Amino acid sequence: MMVITKSDMANRHSPEIRARAVRIVFKHQGSYETQVGAIAAIALKIGCIPQTLSGWVKQAENDSAMRDGVTTEERNRIKMLERENRKLRQTNEILRKGLACFAQAELDRPLKP
């Protein structure tokens, strides 16, 4: 049985397809009563669900300052900083354990007369 992960689904459509779909929504949303209507119609044509395309559109609006929110650049920087933070915490934990080991070895060593 093949398991499809979230990251597999996220990479199903190329960045070019995503950008084109978002451009189509922006270009043709005036032809529909709402942006949601445009997204629903266009999502069917490109082979994704409306929620996926809606997310792409919202992110494009964030990136172009049409909407308040975290931009793609900021999101990538946050992810990088979180990875770095996680790595530093792991390094600190290793150092803490090593120091405790050395301290215990020092306490277990017999005293010199």
C-alpha positions as CSV (number, residue, x, y, z in Angstrom):
1,M,0.0,0.0,0.0
2,M,1.4,3.4,-1.0
3,V,1.1,6.2,1.5
4,I,0.8,9.7,0.2
5,T,2.2,12.3,2.5
6,K,1.3,15.9,2.8
7,S,4.7,16.9,1.2
8,D,3.9,14.6,-1.7
9,M,0.6,16.4,-2.2
10,A,2.2,19.8,-1.8
11,N,4.6,19.0,-4.7
12,R,2.0,17.5,-7.0
13,H,1.8,20.8,-9.0
14,S,4.8,22.6,-10.3
15,P,5.5,26.2,-9.3
16,E,4.8,27.2,-12.9
17,I,1.3,25.6,-12.7
18,R,0.6,27.2,-9.4
19,A,1.6,30.7,-10.7
20,R,-0.4,30.3,-13.8
21,A,-3.5,29.2,-11.9
22,V,-3.2,32.2,-9.6
23,R,-2.8,34.5,-12.6
24,I,-5.9,33.0,-14.1
25,V,-7.9,33.6,-10.9
26,F,-6.8,37.2,-10.7
27,K,-7.5,37.8,-14.4
28,H,-10.9,36.1,-14.5
29,Q,-12.3,36.7,-11.0
30,G,-14.4,39.7,-12.3
31,S,-16.3,37.2,-14.5
32,Y,-17.6,35.5,-11.4
33,E,-19.8,36.7,-8.6
34,T,-17.0,36.0,-6.0
35,Q,-13.4,35.1,-5.9
36,V,-14.5,31.8,-4.4
37,G,-16.6,31.1,-7.5
38,A,-13.6,31.8,-9.7
39,I,-11.4,29.6,-7.6
40,A,-13.9,26.7,-7.7
41,A,-14.2,26.8,-11.5
42,I,-10.5,27.2,-12.2
43,A,-9.5,24.5,-9.7
44,L,-11.6,22.0,-11.6
45,K,-9.9,22.9,-14.8
46,I,-6.3,22.5,-13.5
47,G,-7.1,19.3,-11.5
48,C,-6.8,20.4,-7.9
49,I,-9.4,21.0,-5.1
50,P,-10.6,24.6,-4.5
51,Q,-9.0,24.7,-1.1
52,T,-5.6,24.1,-2.6
53,L,-6.0,26.8,-5.2
54,S,-7.5,29.1,-2.6
55,G,-4.3,28.7,-0.5
56,W,-2.1,29.5,-3.5
57,V,-4.2,32.7,-4.2
58,K,-4.0,33.8,-0.5
59,Q,-0.3,33.3,-0.4
60,A,0.1,35.3,-3.7
61,E,-2.0,38.0,-2.1
62,N,0.3,38.0,1.0
63,D,3.4,38.1,-1.2
64,S,2.1,41.1,-3.2
65,A,0.9,42.9,0.0
66,M,-2.7,42.7,-1.2
67,R,-3.5,40.9,2.1
68,D,-1.9,41.0,5.6
69,G,0.0,37.9,6.4
70,V,3.3,36.1,6.3
71,T,5.0,36.3,2.9
72,T,6.7,33.3,1.3
73,E,10.1,34.8,1.9
74,E,9.2,35.4,5.6
75,R,7.8,31.8,5.9
76,N,11.0,30.4,4.5
77,R,13.2,32.5,6.8
78,I,11.1,31.3,9.8
79,K,11.5,27.7,8.8
80,M,15.3,28.2,8.4
81,L,15.5,29.8,11.8
82,E,13.4,27.1,13.4
83,R,15.7,24.4,11.9
84,E,18.8,26.3,13.2
85,N,17.2,26.8,16.6
86,R,16.4,23.0,16.8
87,K,19.9,22.2,15.8
88,L,21.4,24.5,18.4
89,R,19.1,23.0,21.1
90,Q,20.3,19.5,20.2
91,T,23.9,20.6,20.3
92,N,23.4,22.3,23.7
93,E,21.8,19.0,25.0
94,I,24.8,17.0,23.8
95,L,27.2,19.4,25.4
96,R,25.2,19.4,28.6
97,K,25.2,15.6,28.8
98,G,29.0,15.5,28.0
99,L,29.7,18.0,30.7
100,A,27.6,16.0,33.2
101,C,29.6,12.9,32.2
102,F,33.0,14.7,32.7
103,A,31.8,16.1,36.0
104,Q,30.7,12.7,37.3
105,A,34.0,11.2,36.2
106,E,35.8,13.9,38.1
107,L,33.7,13.2,41.3
108,D,34.4,9.4,41.0
109,R,38.2,9.9,40.7
110,P,40.0,9.0,43.9
111,L,41.6,12.0,45.7
112,K,45.4,12.3,45.7
113,P,46.9,12.2,49.1
